[in-house]
Amino acid sequence: MIIAGVDIGNNTTEVALAKIINNKPVFLASGISKTTGIKGTPDNVVGIRFALENAVKKARIDMKDVKLLRLNEATPVIADVAMEAITETIITESTMIGHNPSTPGGVGLGVGKTTPIFELSLQKPGEKVIAVVPKNVDYEDAARIINQALGKGIDVQGAIVQKDDGVLISNRLIKKIPIVDEVALIEKVPLNMQACVEVAEQGFSIKTLSNPYGIASVFNLNPEETKNVVPIARALIGNRSAVVIKTPQGDVQERKIPAGSLKLKGPNSTVFVDLEEGAEKVMQAVEQIWPLVDAEGAPSTNVGGLISRVKEIMADVTFQNQKEIKIQDILAVDTLVHQKVTGGIANEFFSEDAVAIAAMVKSSKLPMEKVAEKVEKELNIPVEIAGVEANMAILGALTTPGTDVPVAILDLGGGSTDAALMNKKREVKSVHLAGAGEMVNMLIAAELGISDKQMVEDIKRYPVAKVESLFSIRLEDGTVRFFDKPLDPQTFARVCLLKEGDLIPLPAELHMEKIREVRRNAKKKVFVTNAIRALSKVAPSGNIRLIDFVIMVGGSALDFEIPEMISDTLANFGIVAGRGNIRGTEGPRNAVATGLVLSGWDN
């Protein structure tokens, strides 16, 4: 008889295929596929089929030879929509707009009235103006017109240019003025308004426009107006150039959506915590009332919208009443998010403190039964729903050579971090916590301002290096690697990912030190934090020091940094921790699928 253990995860579906000989399973092959749909819903069937076909092909048997599928008791989990970086959304009343290109022209600070370049000659001698140059004006013509205006005594203080022509124009002027170029939405630049253009020398950053008091000095702002320009000043910190324009009062409206507060319900008490107090306060509140029975967000707030959206989507996919959907865990992490500056002329952003939230949703076993019914119908194979995921993972982990009970496992997945402890009596205690690989991705995307999901995933999974010459790169640990053949010229002077032997260039604005810092901090905030939380909840008497051995399994245990980070931290508690090697062949993957097979048969 041939059976298959099927583990439906947030990101991948894994299969362990075994033949039962003398009432013992002999493993034949493993299979893996991307999970289709939200974990624990009927959409998973396609992924199950692909993973099973993958394993069957390796074992050189037919699908009809498989006589039983054992599915994990997968509680539906929303990994992507159940996470958000929460902050107060401020669409500022500021009457300013700012911009910072990568290659400005000239140097200095210029203040004047925004004037179309073709109207420069109409201005009075001595009048201070900022030339506005659209893309249909050639750089040579622009330089000629500005020089003519300067020759007539018109005080051209600076220029705002649509094309990437700042340096070309600057090199042809009789007077050096600050020029900010690459202003894509130049048609939105208000004309005949007071503007300030600042360009710092190469290697330096601007001083006036990155300082709210500097902006206040230039435009004679009152204290209330100064408070409103703080987001713009913050957006321009560290930039080499910028332009800020004072627009008519009311051109940019104000709207605020507060971060909001959480109502956390425990078995015996309820607590309220404001997200503006930070992630630490949120997690203290979660632990205070643990186990979490449910959570609600204040209406008309960002966190309220997150919690409501999670419950609404889960209710839709599980065909349950929204009131039956409960939040069983929350992980809160302090982070930074890129906020768009309202009124901007080139998609300006500033970094804002935020609290990233991951929510774990608890629902009934009913959806999993629907999955089993659909699998039986479409694959024509009998299906059993086996035990709790973490319990199955520990059975699979124990096939790692050199392991024995008592032992704990950490199942590091995409949407959740699970822990289980098996004592000498082979009794298992387990816990299922919010926050794992997908939350790391969210933090990386938020702090680096990246929307490309594949790029974020790659930044999480691979180290970076700086190409210093056509024959050498400097790795993120400071070491230098040399090559016999010249590197691709497109990678020169760029920060690149070391992806499977290739150098993949990243956007020019991303710096190696920043990428490494954000990536490692995100992993520590999520996985190291959750490892301690999870093990504390399954440890004898809640004392993590009473655990001797920990085996790490799951897709995120394959990461080049996460297991080492967790091992280093657990070593402080006297715990020996390392990656599992399921069945001595699979590495940290396939633990749950293997456990599903073993749980049904004497081993």
C-alpha positions, -999 to 999 in steps of 0.1 A, spaced: 0 0 0 13 34 -10 3 65 11 11 102 9 15 128 36 4 162 23 15 194 41 -4 225 29 18 255 39 13 292 34 38 293 5 44 257 -5 26 223 -5 49 193 3 43 156 -1 60 126 14 53 94 -4 58 60 14 51 24 9 37 4 38 57 -28 42 51 -50 73 31 -22 88 61 2 85 65 31 61 94 29 36 97 64 21 99 65 -17 101 102 -27 92 137 -18 73 164 -38 69 201 -36 47 228 -53 36 263 -47 5 265 -26 -25 276 -46 -50 299 -29 -52 307 9 -39 278 31 -67 256 43 -92 264 15 -105 244 -15 -82 263 -38 -53 243 -24 -63 213 -45 -44 224 -76 -12 228 -55 -18 194 -39 -21 177 -73 12 193 -86 31 183 -55 17 148 -56 25 145 -93 61 157 -85 66 129 -59 49 102 -80 72 110 -110 103 107 -88 91 74 -74 83 61 -109 48 50 -100 13 61 -112 -11 83 -94 -36 54 -92 -10 35 -71 -15 60 -42 -42 46 -20 -44 72 8 -37 109 13 -32 122 49 -37 160 51 -25 182 79 -51 199 100 -44 233 84 -61 262 100 -67 287 73 -41 314 75 -39 347 56 -3 356 52 -3 386 29 -35 406 38 -31 399 75 0 421 77 4 459 75 28 486 86 5 507 107 11 544 112 -9 576 112 -16 585 76 -9 622 73 -17 640 41 -1 672 52 -17 707 49 18 719 40 18 743 11 52 729 0 64 704 -26 99 690 -28 121 670 -51 155 654 -52 171 641 -85 202 619 -87 222 642 -110 216 679 -103 235 708 -119 254 737 -103 257 743 -66 242 767 -40 208 781 -28 185 801 -50 152 818 -41 128 833 -66 95 833 -85 88 802 -107 89 815 -142 85 796 -176 118 798 -194 102 815 -224 90 844 -202 124 851 -185 131 880 -209 98 896 -199 109 900 -162 123 932 -148 160 936 -143 170 926 -107 139 904 -103 147 871 -87 133 841 -107 135 804 -109 134 791 -145 110 763 -153 122 742 -182 99 716 -198 112 686 -218 105 702 -252 133 727 -246 168 715 -256 196 719 -231 216 742 -254 185 764 -260 178 765 -222 213 776 -214 212 802 -242 179 817 -229 191 818 -193 224 834 -203 204 861 -223 183 868 -192 213 871 -170 229 894 -195 198 917 -192 203 919 -154 174 895 -146 185 876 -114 180 839 -124 185 822 -91 180 786 -101 162 763 -125 137 734 -124 142 711 -154 120 682 -166 146 662 -184 179 648 -170 198 679 -183 209 696 -151 246 692 -156 245 699 -194 227 732 -188 250 741 -159 282 736 -179 270 762 -205 259 790 -181 279 822 -175 268 821 -139 266 790 -117 231 785 -104 215 754 -86 196 733 -111 172 705 -101 163 682 -130 142 650 -135 110 667 -124 86 643 -142 54 662 -134 67 696 -143 32 707 -155 22 705 -118 49 731 -108 29 762 -98 40 792 -117 46 827 -103 51 812 -68 80 816 -45 104 787 -48 138 777 -33 163 755 -51 193 740 -33 221 719 -46 250 708 -24 286 701 -35 293 666 -45 298 644 -15 277 667 8 240 670 15 217 700 16 214 720 48 185 745 44 157 726 28 163 695 50 157 717 81 121 728 88 135 760 103 156 765 72 124 763 51 106 786 76 134 812 71 132 811 33 95 815 32 88 834 64 65 808 79 47 810 111 50 782 138 19 763 126 32 763 90 66 753 101 51 722 119 34 713 86 66 712 66 83 687 88 74 658 65 90 676 35 122 684 55 124 648 66 119 636 30 149 656 19 174 647 47 206 633 32 198 645 -3 223 663 -24 196 686 -40 160 697 -36 134 722 -46 106 735 -24 78 757 -37 53 777 -17 18 772 -32 -14 790 -24 -30 781 10 -55 753 5 -39 738 -27 -29 708 -7 -56 696 17 -51 678 50 -66 645 60 -55 623 89 -63 587 96 -49 577 130 -30 545 136 -56 535 161 -58 512 191 -62 475 196 -87 458 219 -71 425 230 -94 399 246 -80 371 268 -98 343 287 -101 364 318 -95 401 309 -95 427 281 -68 453 275 -66 483 252 -33 495 237 -26 524 214 -3 516 184 14 550 188 29 536 220 50 512 199 53 475 192 68 467 227 36 480 244 15 459 220 34 427 227 34 434 265 -4 436 263 -6 404 242 15 385 268 -5 400 297 -38 385 286 -24 353 268 -38 332 254 -54 357 229 -90 350 223 -97 377 198 -86 412 188 -105 442 175 -92 475 160 -108 509 167 -132 519 139 -121 545 113 -84 538 120 -57 521 101 -54 491 125 -92 488 126 -92 485 88 -66 458 89 -84 437 115 -118 441 98 -103 432 64 -86 401 77 -119 388 93 -139 397 62 -116 379 38 -113 348 61 -151 347 64 -155 348 26 -130 320 19 -142 297 47 -180 304 42 -184 314 78 -200 343 96 -175 371 102 -184 370 139 -171 335 141 -136 345 129 -112 352 158 -77 366 159 -56 340 179 -22 358 178 -6 391 169 30 400 164 39 437 165 73 450 153 86 486 151 96 496 116 98 525 92 75 531 62 79 554 31 51 579 31 43 598 0 46 636 3 13 650 -9 17 677 -35 50 662 -46 62 668 -82 83 636 -85 68 610 -62 87 622 -31 87 601 1 97 605 37 103 578 63 77 575 91 78 554 123 52 526 121 42 494 138 41 464 116 13 440 126 9 403 116 -24 386 127 -31 349 130 -67 339 123 -85 311 140 -114 294 123 -132 261 125 -121 227 112 -150 228 87 -129 244 58 -103 216 59 -131 191 56 -142 209 24 -106 206 11 -106 169 18 -139 164 0 -126 182 -31 -93 163 -31 -111 130 -29 -135 140 -57 -109 154 -81 -80 130 -75 -101 99 -67 -80 90 -37 -93 85 -1 -83 114 22 -78 115 60 -73 147 80 -45 140 105 -33 158 136 -21 193 145 6 207 122 32 213 149 27 177 163 32 163 128 63 184 124 79 170 155 74 134 144 90 143 111 119 162 128 127 132 149 138 114 117 168 137 117 199 116 125 211 119 161 178 132 176 157 117 204 131 129 229 127 151 248 131 176 220 115 208 207 110 220 171 106 253 155 87 252 123 97 284 104 73 290 76 60 318 54 29 329 74 35 315 109 61 303 134 51 271 152 68 253 181 62 220 197 78 201 226 77 163 230 86 150 264 99 115 273 64 102 275 60 114 239 33 139 250 33 170 227 26 206 235 24 230 206 17 266 197 9 285 165 21 321 163 17 349 137 46 362 118 73 345 96 88 348 62 61 369 47 63 394 75 101 397 69 93 405 33 68 432 44 94 449 67 121 448 40 96 463 14 84 490 38 119 501 50 136 500 16 105 514 -3 103 485 -28 71 473 -44 85 445 -65 77 413 -46 102 391 -63 130 417 -56 120 418 -20 121 379 -18 155 379 -34 169 405 -10 157 384 19 172 352 5 206 363 -9 236 383 3 247 415 -15 280 428 -29 293 460 -44 310 457 -78 342 478 -74 359 470 -107 354 449 -138 373 421 -120 363 424 -84 335 427 -59 334 436 -23 311 413 -3 288 426 25 312 412 51 340 434 38 360 407 20 369 411 -17 364 385 -44 383 385 -77 373 371 -111 394 359 -141 369 373 -166 355 408 -167 321 413 -151 290 425 -170 296 463 -175 259 468 -164 269 458 -129 298 482 -126 297 504 -94 263 488 -86 251 469 -56 242 434 -67 225 403 -53 247 371 -53 219 349 -66 228 314 -76 261 323 -91 249 354 -109 252 391 -100 218 408 -102 220 446 -101 197 464 -77 183 499 -80 210 526 -78 194 542 -47 199 511 -26 231 510 -6 248 477 5 251 487 42 214 497 43 202 466 26 222 443 50 210 462 80 173 462 70 174 425 60 191 413 92 170 435 115 138 423 99 148 386 104 157 392 140 125 412 148 103 384 134 121 350 137 143 355 167 114 372 186 90 345 176 114 317 184 117 329 220 79 335 223 70 301 209 95 281 229 85 299 261 49 289 256 57 251 251 86 249 277 81 231 310 67 257 335 72 283 308 110 283 314 128 282 281 160 271 299 144 237 306 146 229 269 178 212 259 175 206 221 157 225 193 154 213 157 145 240 131 124 229 102 103 246 75 111 266 44 126 296 63 151 272 80 168 270 46 176 307 49 213 316 49 210 337 81 179 329 101 190 295 117 223 310 128 206 340 143 182 317 163 210 293 173 231 322 186 202 336 207 192 302 221 228 294 230 224 321 257 198 299 273 220 268 271 199 253 242 215 233 214 197 243 182 203 235 145 186 228 112 168 195 109 176 169 82 144 151 77 148 114 70 186 122 66 179 134 31 155 163 29 172 190 50 147 210 70 119 206 45 92 179 45 89 175 83 51 178 85 45 157 54 68 130 68 51 132 102 17 127 86 29 94 72 45 83 105 15 93 127 -7 68 109 16 38 112 38 22 137 74 31 130 
